[in-house]
Amino acid sequence: MKYYSENTRRFYDSEQECAQAEIEYHKKLAAEKAKKEELSNARKTRANEVEEAYKAVLEAQKKYRTLLKKFCEDYGSFHMTLKTGEDNPFNLFESFFDRFW
């Protein structure tokens, strides 16, 4: 007599063999599900970090514009020398478009 497992979709020679294969199958499914969930949670966490950093950039830009506006109202104009490179905050959108488009 052969035993068929609907989970593994295989035939087995004994009931014990079939039961053991189903246990292993369910363990494997649980491990895969846990791994997918872990990856999903890690992705969500990192996405939140990126969003928080972006919000911080927007707040910093808002503060910059406010201070610049007040300075220009008091003194008429503002002069600043900008250097290119990673530390230039105005390169944020330029680097974004260079990488993704």
C-alpha positions in Angstrom: 0.0 0.0 0.0 1.2 3.5 -0.9 0.5 6.6 1.0 0.0 9.9 -0.8 0.6 13.3 0.8 -1.4 16.2 -0.6 1.0 18.6 0.9 4.2 17.2 -0.7 2.3 15.6 -3.6 4.4 12.4 -3.4 3.8 8.8 -2.6 5.4 7.1 0.4 5.8 3.4 1.3 4.6 3.8 4.9 2.4 6.1 7.0 5.3 7.1 9.2 7.4 8.1 6.2 4.5 10.2 4.9 3.9 11.8 8.3 7.6 12.6 8.7 7.8 14.1 5.2 4.8 16.3 6.0 6.4 17.5 9.2 9.5 18.4 7.3 7.5 20.1 4.6 5.7 22.3 7.2 9.0 23.2 8.9 10.4 24.2 5.5 7.3 26.4 4.8 7.5 28.0 8.2 11.2 28.8 7.8 10.6 30.3 4.3 7.7 32.4 5.7 9.8 33.6 8.7 12.6 34.5 6.3 10.3 36.5 4.0 8.7 38.3 7.0 12.2 39.1 8.4 13.2 40.6 5.0 10.0 42.5 4.8 10.5 44.0 8.3 14.1 44.9 7.5 13.0 46.6 4.3 10.2 48.5 6.1 12.7 49.6 8.8 15.2 50.9 6.3 12.5 52.6 4.2 11.4 54.4 7.4 15.0 55.5 8.0 15.2 56.9 4.5 11.9 58.7 4.9 13.0 60.2 8.2 16.3 61.4 6.6 14.3 63.0 3.8 12.0 64.8 6.3 15.1 66.1 8.1 16.5 67.4 4.8 13.2 69.2 4.1 13.2 70.7 7.6 16.8 71.9 7.1 15.9 73.4 3.7 12.9 75.2 5.3 15.1 76.6 8.0 17.7 77.6 5.4 15.1 79.5 3.3 13.7 81.2 6.4 17.2 82.3 7.5 18.2 83.4 4.0 15.0 85.4 3.6 15.5 87.2 6.9 19.1 87.9 6.1 18.2 89.3 2.7 15.5 91.5 4.2 18.1 92.9 6.7 21.1 93.2 4.4 19.7 93.2 0.9 21.6 90.2 -0.5 23.6 87.2 0.5 26.8 85.8 -1.1 28.2 82.3 -0.5 30.8 80.2 -2.4 29.6 76.7 -3.0 31.9 73.8 -3.6 30.8 70.7 -5.6 30.9 67.3 -4.0 29.2 65.1 -1.5 29.0 67.8 1.2 27.1 70.3 -1.0 23.4 70.0 0.1 22.3 71.5 -3.2 23.5 68.3 -5.0 20.8 66.2 -3.3 18.3 66.3 -6.2 21.0 66.2 -8.9 22.5 63.0 -7.4 19.0 61.6 -7.2 18.3 62.1 -10.8 21.7 60.9 -11.9 21.2 57.6 -10.1 17.6 56.8 -11.0 17.1 58.4 -14.4 
